[in-house]
Amino acid sequence: MSHRVEADTPTTVCGTFYAAKVLGVAVATVQSLVERGELEAWRTKGGHRRISMKSLRAYIKAHGTRGTTAAVGAVLPKLRVLIVDDDEVTLEIIRSSMARWALPIDCTVIDSAIDAMLDIGKIKPDLLISDLNIPVVDGFEFLRRLRNNPEYAGMALLVITGMSPEQIEARGGVPEDTPVISKPLDMVWLQGFLAAMAYLKSMNWGPRNSAISI
């Protein structure tokens, strides 16, 4: 793995999950490309892998992509959903359910708030679904940072958690008007919620300009 040669900023680097999505491959494949030197990358002091956007664009130019989002930074016509959770059981339930629903959704999964904060500006999600118990930077701090950033003020939020309302309140709560659904997830409710948001976006209202009653 190469040493860092450019400033570690969201415009010059991305995380492994974002690179995998852009290339249309598994995260393990991206890691293999890094190990083979086909993608330039390094690790932060906290152990998080950062990939050079310059090398990612060069790889795409040379080899193309397998996915439908071939252009880095392309605007996606579907409802863009970012899920931040390190619970593999929950993630598998959501993935398999979304496949059955066949809704017009482009979903990205990231297992840490640190990586999500790096790539969220590139993904530009219409909806962020986040757990509260995630490593390093927990969901409470993650959501507070996003709500305090004007760039993401209109992004819809949804919390999924195994914590009780009392436990959430004791930690300072979640941003105002943020729906909270408990684990195990009510997938019928989630399907309806996502279908409503996808419909609003298809009507050119969009979740950034519309409130969804739940």
N, C-alpha and C positions, 0 to 999 in steps of 0.2 A: 504494500500500500504506500502511495506517495506521500510526501510531506506537503503541508499546506503552502500554496504559492499565491493565494489571493485572499482578500478580506472575507471573513466569515459573515456574510450578510445574505438575506433572503434572495437578493437578485443574482448572486454569484454562486450560491450553493443550494442544494436541496437534500431532503432525507431519502433514505432507502425506499420507503413506502411510495413516495411520490415518483421516484425514478422508475419503480416497478410498474406503477400505473401508466405512466407515459409510454413506456416500452411495451406494455401489454404482456408482461412476464411475471413470474413469481418473484417474491423477495429473495429467495435463495438463488435465483438466476442472476439477479443484480449483484449479490454478494460474490458469486462466481466470476462475473465480469470484472469486478474490482480486484479480486485476487489474481486474475490473469492480466491485469494492467490495462484492460480495454476501457475502463472508466477510471478517472482520476478521483481519488478519495482519501480521506484521513479521518481520524477520530478526535473528538474534543476531549478535554480533560475529564469530562464526566463519562466518557466511553461511548458517546453517540457518534455514529458514522455520518459524515458529511460528504456529499458528492458534488463535484464541480459541474455547474450548469453548462460551462463551455465544453467540457468533455462529453456531457450527455447530448448536447446538440450535435457535436461532431460524430458521435456514435450513430445517432439517428440519420444524419446525412449519409453516412457510409453504409448503414445496414437497414435503415427503415425501422418500422415497428410492427408488432403483431396485434396491437390493440386498435381501438376505434378512435383514440384521442392522440393521433400521431403528432400533432404540432404542440410543442411546449407552449403552455399558456393559452391553448385554444379555448374559445368560449363554447361551452357545452349546451346543446339545446334542451337537454333533459333537466329534471330537478336534481341539483347537485347536493348530495348528502355526505357529510363527514362524520364518521363514528369514531370516537376516542374511548377505547376500553381495552383492558388487557385480559379480560375474562374470555377465554377461548370458547367455553360452552355457550355463553350468551351470543358471541359473535357468530358461531356456527348456526345457532337457531335463527338469527337475523338473516344471515346469508341464504340459508336454505328456504326460508319463508319468502324472501324477496324474489327468489328464482321462480317460485310458484305463482306469486302475485303478478308477475310480468308487468309491473308498473313502469312508466317512463322515468326511471331513476338512474342516475350515475352515482354509485356509492364508492367511497374511499374509506378504508379502515386503517387506523393508526393506533398503536398500542401505548403511546405515551404523550402527555401534554407537551413535552419538550419538542418532540418531532412534529407534533401538530402545529405548534406555534411557528415553526420554521416554514412549513409548507402551506399553511392556511391561506396565505396571500396569493399563492399560485392556484390553489384549488378553487377559491372563492365560493365556498358552499352557500347554498340557500338556507340550509338547515344543518346545525351542529347537534349531534346526539352524543352526550358525554356521560360517562360514569363519574362518580365522585371519589371513589377509592381507586386512584391510579397512581403509579409510582412517581417519585421525585417531586414533581409539581402536582398536587392533588387537584381534583375537579373544582373545588371551591375557589382556589387561587386562579386556576385556569379561566374559569368563567368570569371572575372579577376583572382579570386583565383584559379580556375581550370586551366586556361591557364598558370598560373605561377607555377603550380605544375607539375614537369616532369612526374609523374605517369599517368597523364591524358592528356599528350601532344598530343597523337594520337587519342583521342576520338573525334568523329564528333559532331559538334554543330549545332543546328537550333534554331533560335529565333522566337517566335510568340508574337505579340504585337499589341496594339491599338495605340501606339505612332507614330507620324509622323517622317520621316527621320530627320527633323530639330530638333525635340525634342530629338531624340536619339543622334545626333551629339553634342547637347548642354550638354549632360550628359557624354560625353567622348567617345561615340560610343561603338561598340561591338568588340570582337576579330576579327582580320583580317581573311578574307575568311569565315566568318560565314553568312550563308544565313539568311535573315530576311523576314518573311511573315506576312502580316497584318491581323488583325482580322476585320471582320469575315473571317475565314480561307477559302482558296481555297482548298477544299478537293480533287479535281481532281489532283492538283499539288502535294499535300501531299501524295496521294496514289502512284503516279508515283515515287516520291522521295524515299519512303519507299520500294517500289518494287525493285527499282534499287539497294538500299543498301542490301536488302535481297538476291538479285541475286548475288551480288559481294561476299557476305559472303558464299553463297552456293558453289561458285566456288573456295573457299579457298583463295580469295584475301583479303577480309575483309576490312571494312572501316578504320581500323587502319593503313593499308598499301596502301590504294588506295584513289585517289581523285575522287570525283563524280562531273562531270560538270553539272551545272544547268542553 
